């Protein structure tokens, strides 16, 4: 309790007074003895032990109430900061895992829809082709040529419809995953490449 009541200036003043007293008393005894080392004089052992105890108590009080609390506070602060960084890194890792799972699921759904649209379009084109071929057989060559042009036009229109749907779907998926819309040229290039692979 006494050490808590003492402030840092009062401790410094007390230390200075003790050191001054030790110097004066040591000087007076040195004048009396005038020979040998004062530290080896058996008459000064009690005084030396007294001042050793005083300085030990002062150093102990300084370390206990000033030095160690500061070191402990620094260690605690660093521990809290490291713990916060580890928690933030773990949270970011979990968010990245969830985003990756969402991306994989969305891409799988998009591939399924694209394959379904392609299959339906191929079935429609096959039916149109069979019908127009049957009509062309009973007609003459001009009607056959017109039927072939109609088939090509229907196929081109169907592929154009698939391309438009794929463009919109790819743009929506990219916006949901990345948070921003890609350029139209990049989306068109990717969709054309995918359609060419599916058709090829």
C-alpha positions as CSV (number, residue, x, y, z in Angstrom):
1,X,0.0,0.0,0.0
2,X,2.9,2.4,0.8
3,X,4.5,1.8,-2.6
4,X,1.2,2.5,-4.4
5,X,0.8,5.8,-2.5
6,X,4.3,6.9,-3.5
7,X,4.6,8.6,-6.9
8,X,7.6,8.4,-9.2
9,X,9.0,11.9,-8.2
10,X,8.7,11.0,-4.5
11,X,10.6,7.7,-5.1
12,X,13.3,9.6,-6.9
13,X,13.6,12.1,-4.1
14,X,13.8,9.3,-1.5
15,X,16.5,7.5,-3.5
16,X,18.6,10.7,-3.8
17,X,18.3,11.4,-0.1
18,X,19.4,7.8,0.7
19,X,22.4,8.0,-1.6
20,X,23.4,11.3,-0.2
21,X,23.2,10.0,3.3
22,X,25.3,6.9,2.4
23,X,28.0,9.1,0.8
24,X,28.2,11.4,3.8
25,X,28.3,8.6,6.3
26,X,30.9,6.7,4.2
27,X,33.1,9.8,3.9
28,X,33.0,10.3,7.7
29,X,34.0,6.7,8.4
30,X,36.7,6.9,5.8
31,X,38.2,9.8,7.7
32,X,38.1,7.9,11.0
33,X,39.7,4.7,9.6
34,X,42.1,6.2,7.0
35,X,43.3,2.8,6.0
36,X,42.0,-0.3,4.2
37,X,38.8,-0.7,2.1
38,X,35.6,0.4,3.9
39,X,33.8,-2.5,2.4
40,X,36.0,-4.9,4.4
41,X,35.6,-3.1,7.7
42,X,33.5,-5.4,10.0
43,X,32.1,-2.3,11.7
44,X,30.4,-1.2,8.4
45,X,28.7,-4.5,7.7
46,X,25.5,-3.5,9.4
47,X,25.3,-0.3,7.5
48,X,26.1,-2.0,4.2
49,X,23.4,-4.6,4.8
50,X,20.9,-1.9,5.7
51,X,21.6,0.1,2.5
52,X,21.6,-3.1,0.4
53,X,18.1,-4.0,1.8
54,X,16.9,-0.4,1.1
55,X,18.1,-0.5,-2.5
56,X,16.7,-4.0,-3.0
57,X,13.3,-2.9,-1.8
58,X,13.4,0.2,-4.0
59,X,14.4,-1.9,-7.1
60,X,11.8,-4.5,-6.3
61,X,9.0,-1.8,-5.9
62,X,10.1,-0.2,-9.2
63,X,10.0,-3.5,-11.1
64,X,6.7,-4.6,-9.4
65,X,4.7,-1.4,-9.9
66,X,6.3,0.3,-12.9
67,X,8.4,-2.1,-15.0
68,X,6.5,-5.3,-15.0
69,X,3.1,-3.8,-15.6
70,X,4.3,-2.1,-18.7
71,X,5.9,-5.2,-20.1
72,X,2.8,-7.2,-19.2
73,X,0.6,-4.6,-21.0
74,X,2.7,-4.7,-24.1
75,X,2.6,-8.5,-24.2
76,X,-1.1,-8.6,-23.7
77,X,-1.7,-6.0,-26.5
78,X,0.5,-7.9,-28.9
79,X,-1.3,-11.2,-28.0
80,X,-4.7,-9.5,-28.6
81,X,-3.5,-8.2,-32.0
82,X,-2.1,-11.5,-33.1
83,X,-5.4,-13.2,-32.0
84,X,-7.4,-10.7,-34.0
85,X,-5.3,-11.2,-37.1
86,X,-5.7,-15.0,-36.8
87,X,-9.5,-14.7,-36.4
88,X,-9.7,-12.3,-39.4
89,X,-7.6,-14.7,-41.6
90,X,-9.8,-17.6,-40.6
91,X,-13.0,-15.6,-41.4
92,X,-11.6,-14.7,-44.8
93,X,-10.6,-18.3,-45.5
94,X,-14.2,-19.5,-44.7
95,X,-15.6,-16.8,-46.9
96,X,-13.3,-17.8,-49.8
97,X,-14.4,-21.4,-49.4
98,X,-18.1,-20.5,-49.5
99,X,-17.5,-18.3,-52.6
100,X,-15.7,-21.1,-54.3
101,X,-18.5,-23.6,-53.6
102,X,-21.1,-21.1,-54.9
103,X,-19.1,-20.5,-58.0
104,X,-18.8,-24.3,-58.7
105,X,-22.5,-24.8,-58.2
106,X,-23.4,-21.8,-60.5
107,X,-21.0,-23.0,-63.2
108,X,-22.5,-26.6,-63.0
109,X,-26.0,-25.2,-63.3
110,X,-25.0,-23.0,-66.3
111,X,-23.4,-25.9,-68.1
112,X,-26.5,-28.0,-67.5
113,X,-28.8,-25.3,-68.9
114,X,-26.6,-24.7,-71.9
115,X,-26.5,-28.4,-72.8
116,X,-30.3,-28.6,-72.4
117,X,-30.8,-25.6,-74.7
118,X,-28.4,-27.1,-77.2
119,X,-30.2,-30.4,-77.2
120,X,-33.6,-28.8,-77.6
121,X,-32.4,-26.6,-80.4
122,X,-30.8,-29.6,-82.2
123,X,-34.1,-31.5,-81.9
124,X,-36.1,-28.6,-83.3
125,X,-33.6,-28.2,-86.1
126,X,-33.7,-31.9,-86.9
127,X,-37.5,-31.8,-87.1
128,X,-37.5,-28.7,-89.3
129,X,-34.8,-30.3,-91.5
130,X,-36.8,-33.5,-91.9
131,X,-40.0,-31.7,-92.7
132,X,-38.4,-29.4,-95.3
133,X,-36.4,-32.2,-96.8
134,X,-39.7,-34.2,-97.3
135,X,-41.3,-31.2,-98.9
136,X,-38.2,-30.7,-101.1
137,X,-38.2,-34.3,-102.4
138,X,-41.7,-33.9,-103.9
139,X,-40.9,-30.5,-105.4
140,X,-38.4,-29.6,-108.0
141,X,-34.9,-28.4,-107.6
142,X,-35.8,-24.8,-107.0
143,X,-38.0,-25.8,-104.0
144,X,-35.2,-28.0,-102.8
145,X,-32.8,-25.1,-102.9
146,X,-35.2,-22.8,-101.1
147,X,-35.8,-25.5,-98.4
148,X,-32.0,-25.7,-97.9
149,X,-31.8,-22.0,-97.5
150,X,-34.7,-22.1,-95.0
151,X,-32.9,-24.7,-93.0
152,X,-29.7,-22.7,-92.9
153,X,-31.7,-19.6,-91.8
154,X,-33.5,-21.5,-89.1
155,X,-30.2,-23.0,-87.8
156,X,-28.5,-19.6,-87.8
157,X,-31.5,-18.1,-85.9
158,X,-31.5,-20.9,-83.4
159,X,-27.7,-20.5,-82.8
160,X,-28.2,-16.7,-82.5
161,X,-30.8,-17.3,-79.9
162,X,-28.5,-19.6,-78.0
163,X,-25.7,-17.1,-78.2
164,X,-27.9,-14.3,-76.9
165,X,-29.1,-16.5,-74.0
166,X,-25.6,-17.6,-73.2
167,X,-24.3,-14.0,-73.3
168,X,-27.0,-12.9,-70.8
169,X,-26.4,-15.9,-68.5
170,X,-22.6,-15.5,-68.5
171,X,-22.9,-11.8,-67.7
172,X,-25.3,-12.5,-64.8
173,X,-23.1,-15.2,-63.4
174,X,-20.0,-13.0,-63.6
175,X,-21.8,-10.1,-61.8
176,X,-22.9,-12.4,-59.0
177,X,-19.5,-14.0,-58.5
178,X,-17.1,-11.1,-59.2
179,X,-19.3,-8.2,-58.2
180,X,-18.8,-6.3,-61.5
181,X,-19.9,-6.8,-65.1
182,X,-17.3,-7.9,-67.7
183,X,-16.9,-6.2,-71.0
184,X,-19.2,-7.3,-73.8
185,X,-16.3,-8.3,-76.1
186,X,-14.8,-10.7,-73.5
187,X,-18.2,-12.3,-72.8
188,X,-18.9,-12.7,-76.5
189,X,-15.5,-14.3,-77.1
190,X,-16.0,-16.7,-74.3
191,X,-19.5,-17.7,-75.4
192,X,-18.5,-18.1,-79.0
193,X,-15.6,-20.4,-77.9
194,X,-17.9,-22.5,-75.7
195,X,-20.6,-22.8,-78.4
196,X,-17.9,-23.8,-81.0
197,X,-16.6,-26.5,-78.6
198,X,-20.1,-27.9,-78.0
199,X,-21.0,-27.9,-81.6
200,X,-17.7,-29.1,-82.8
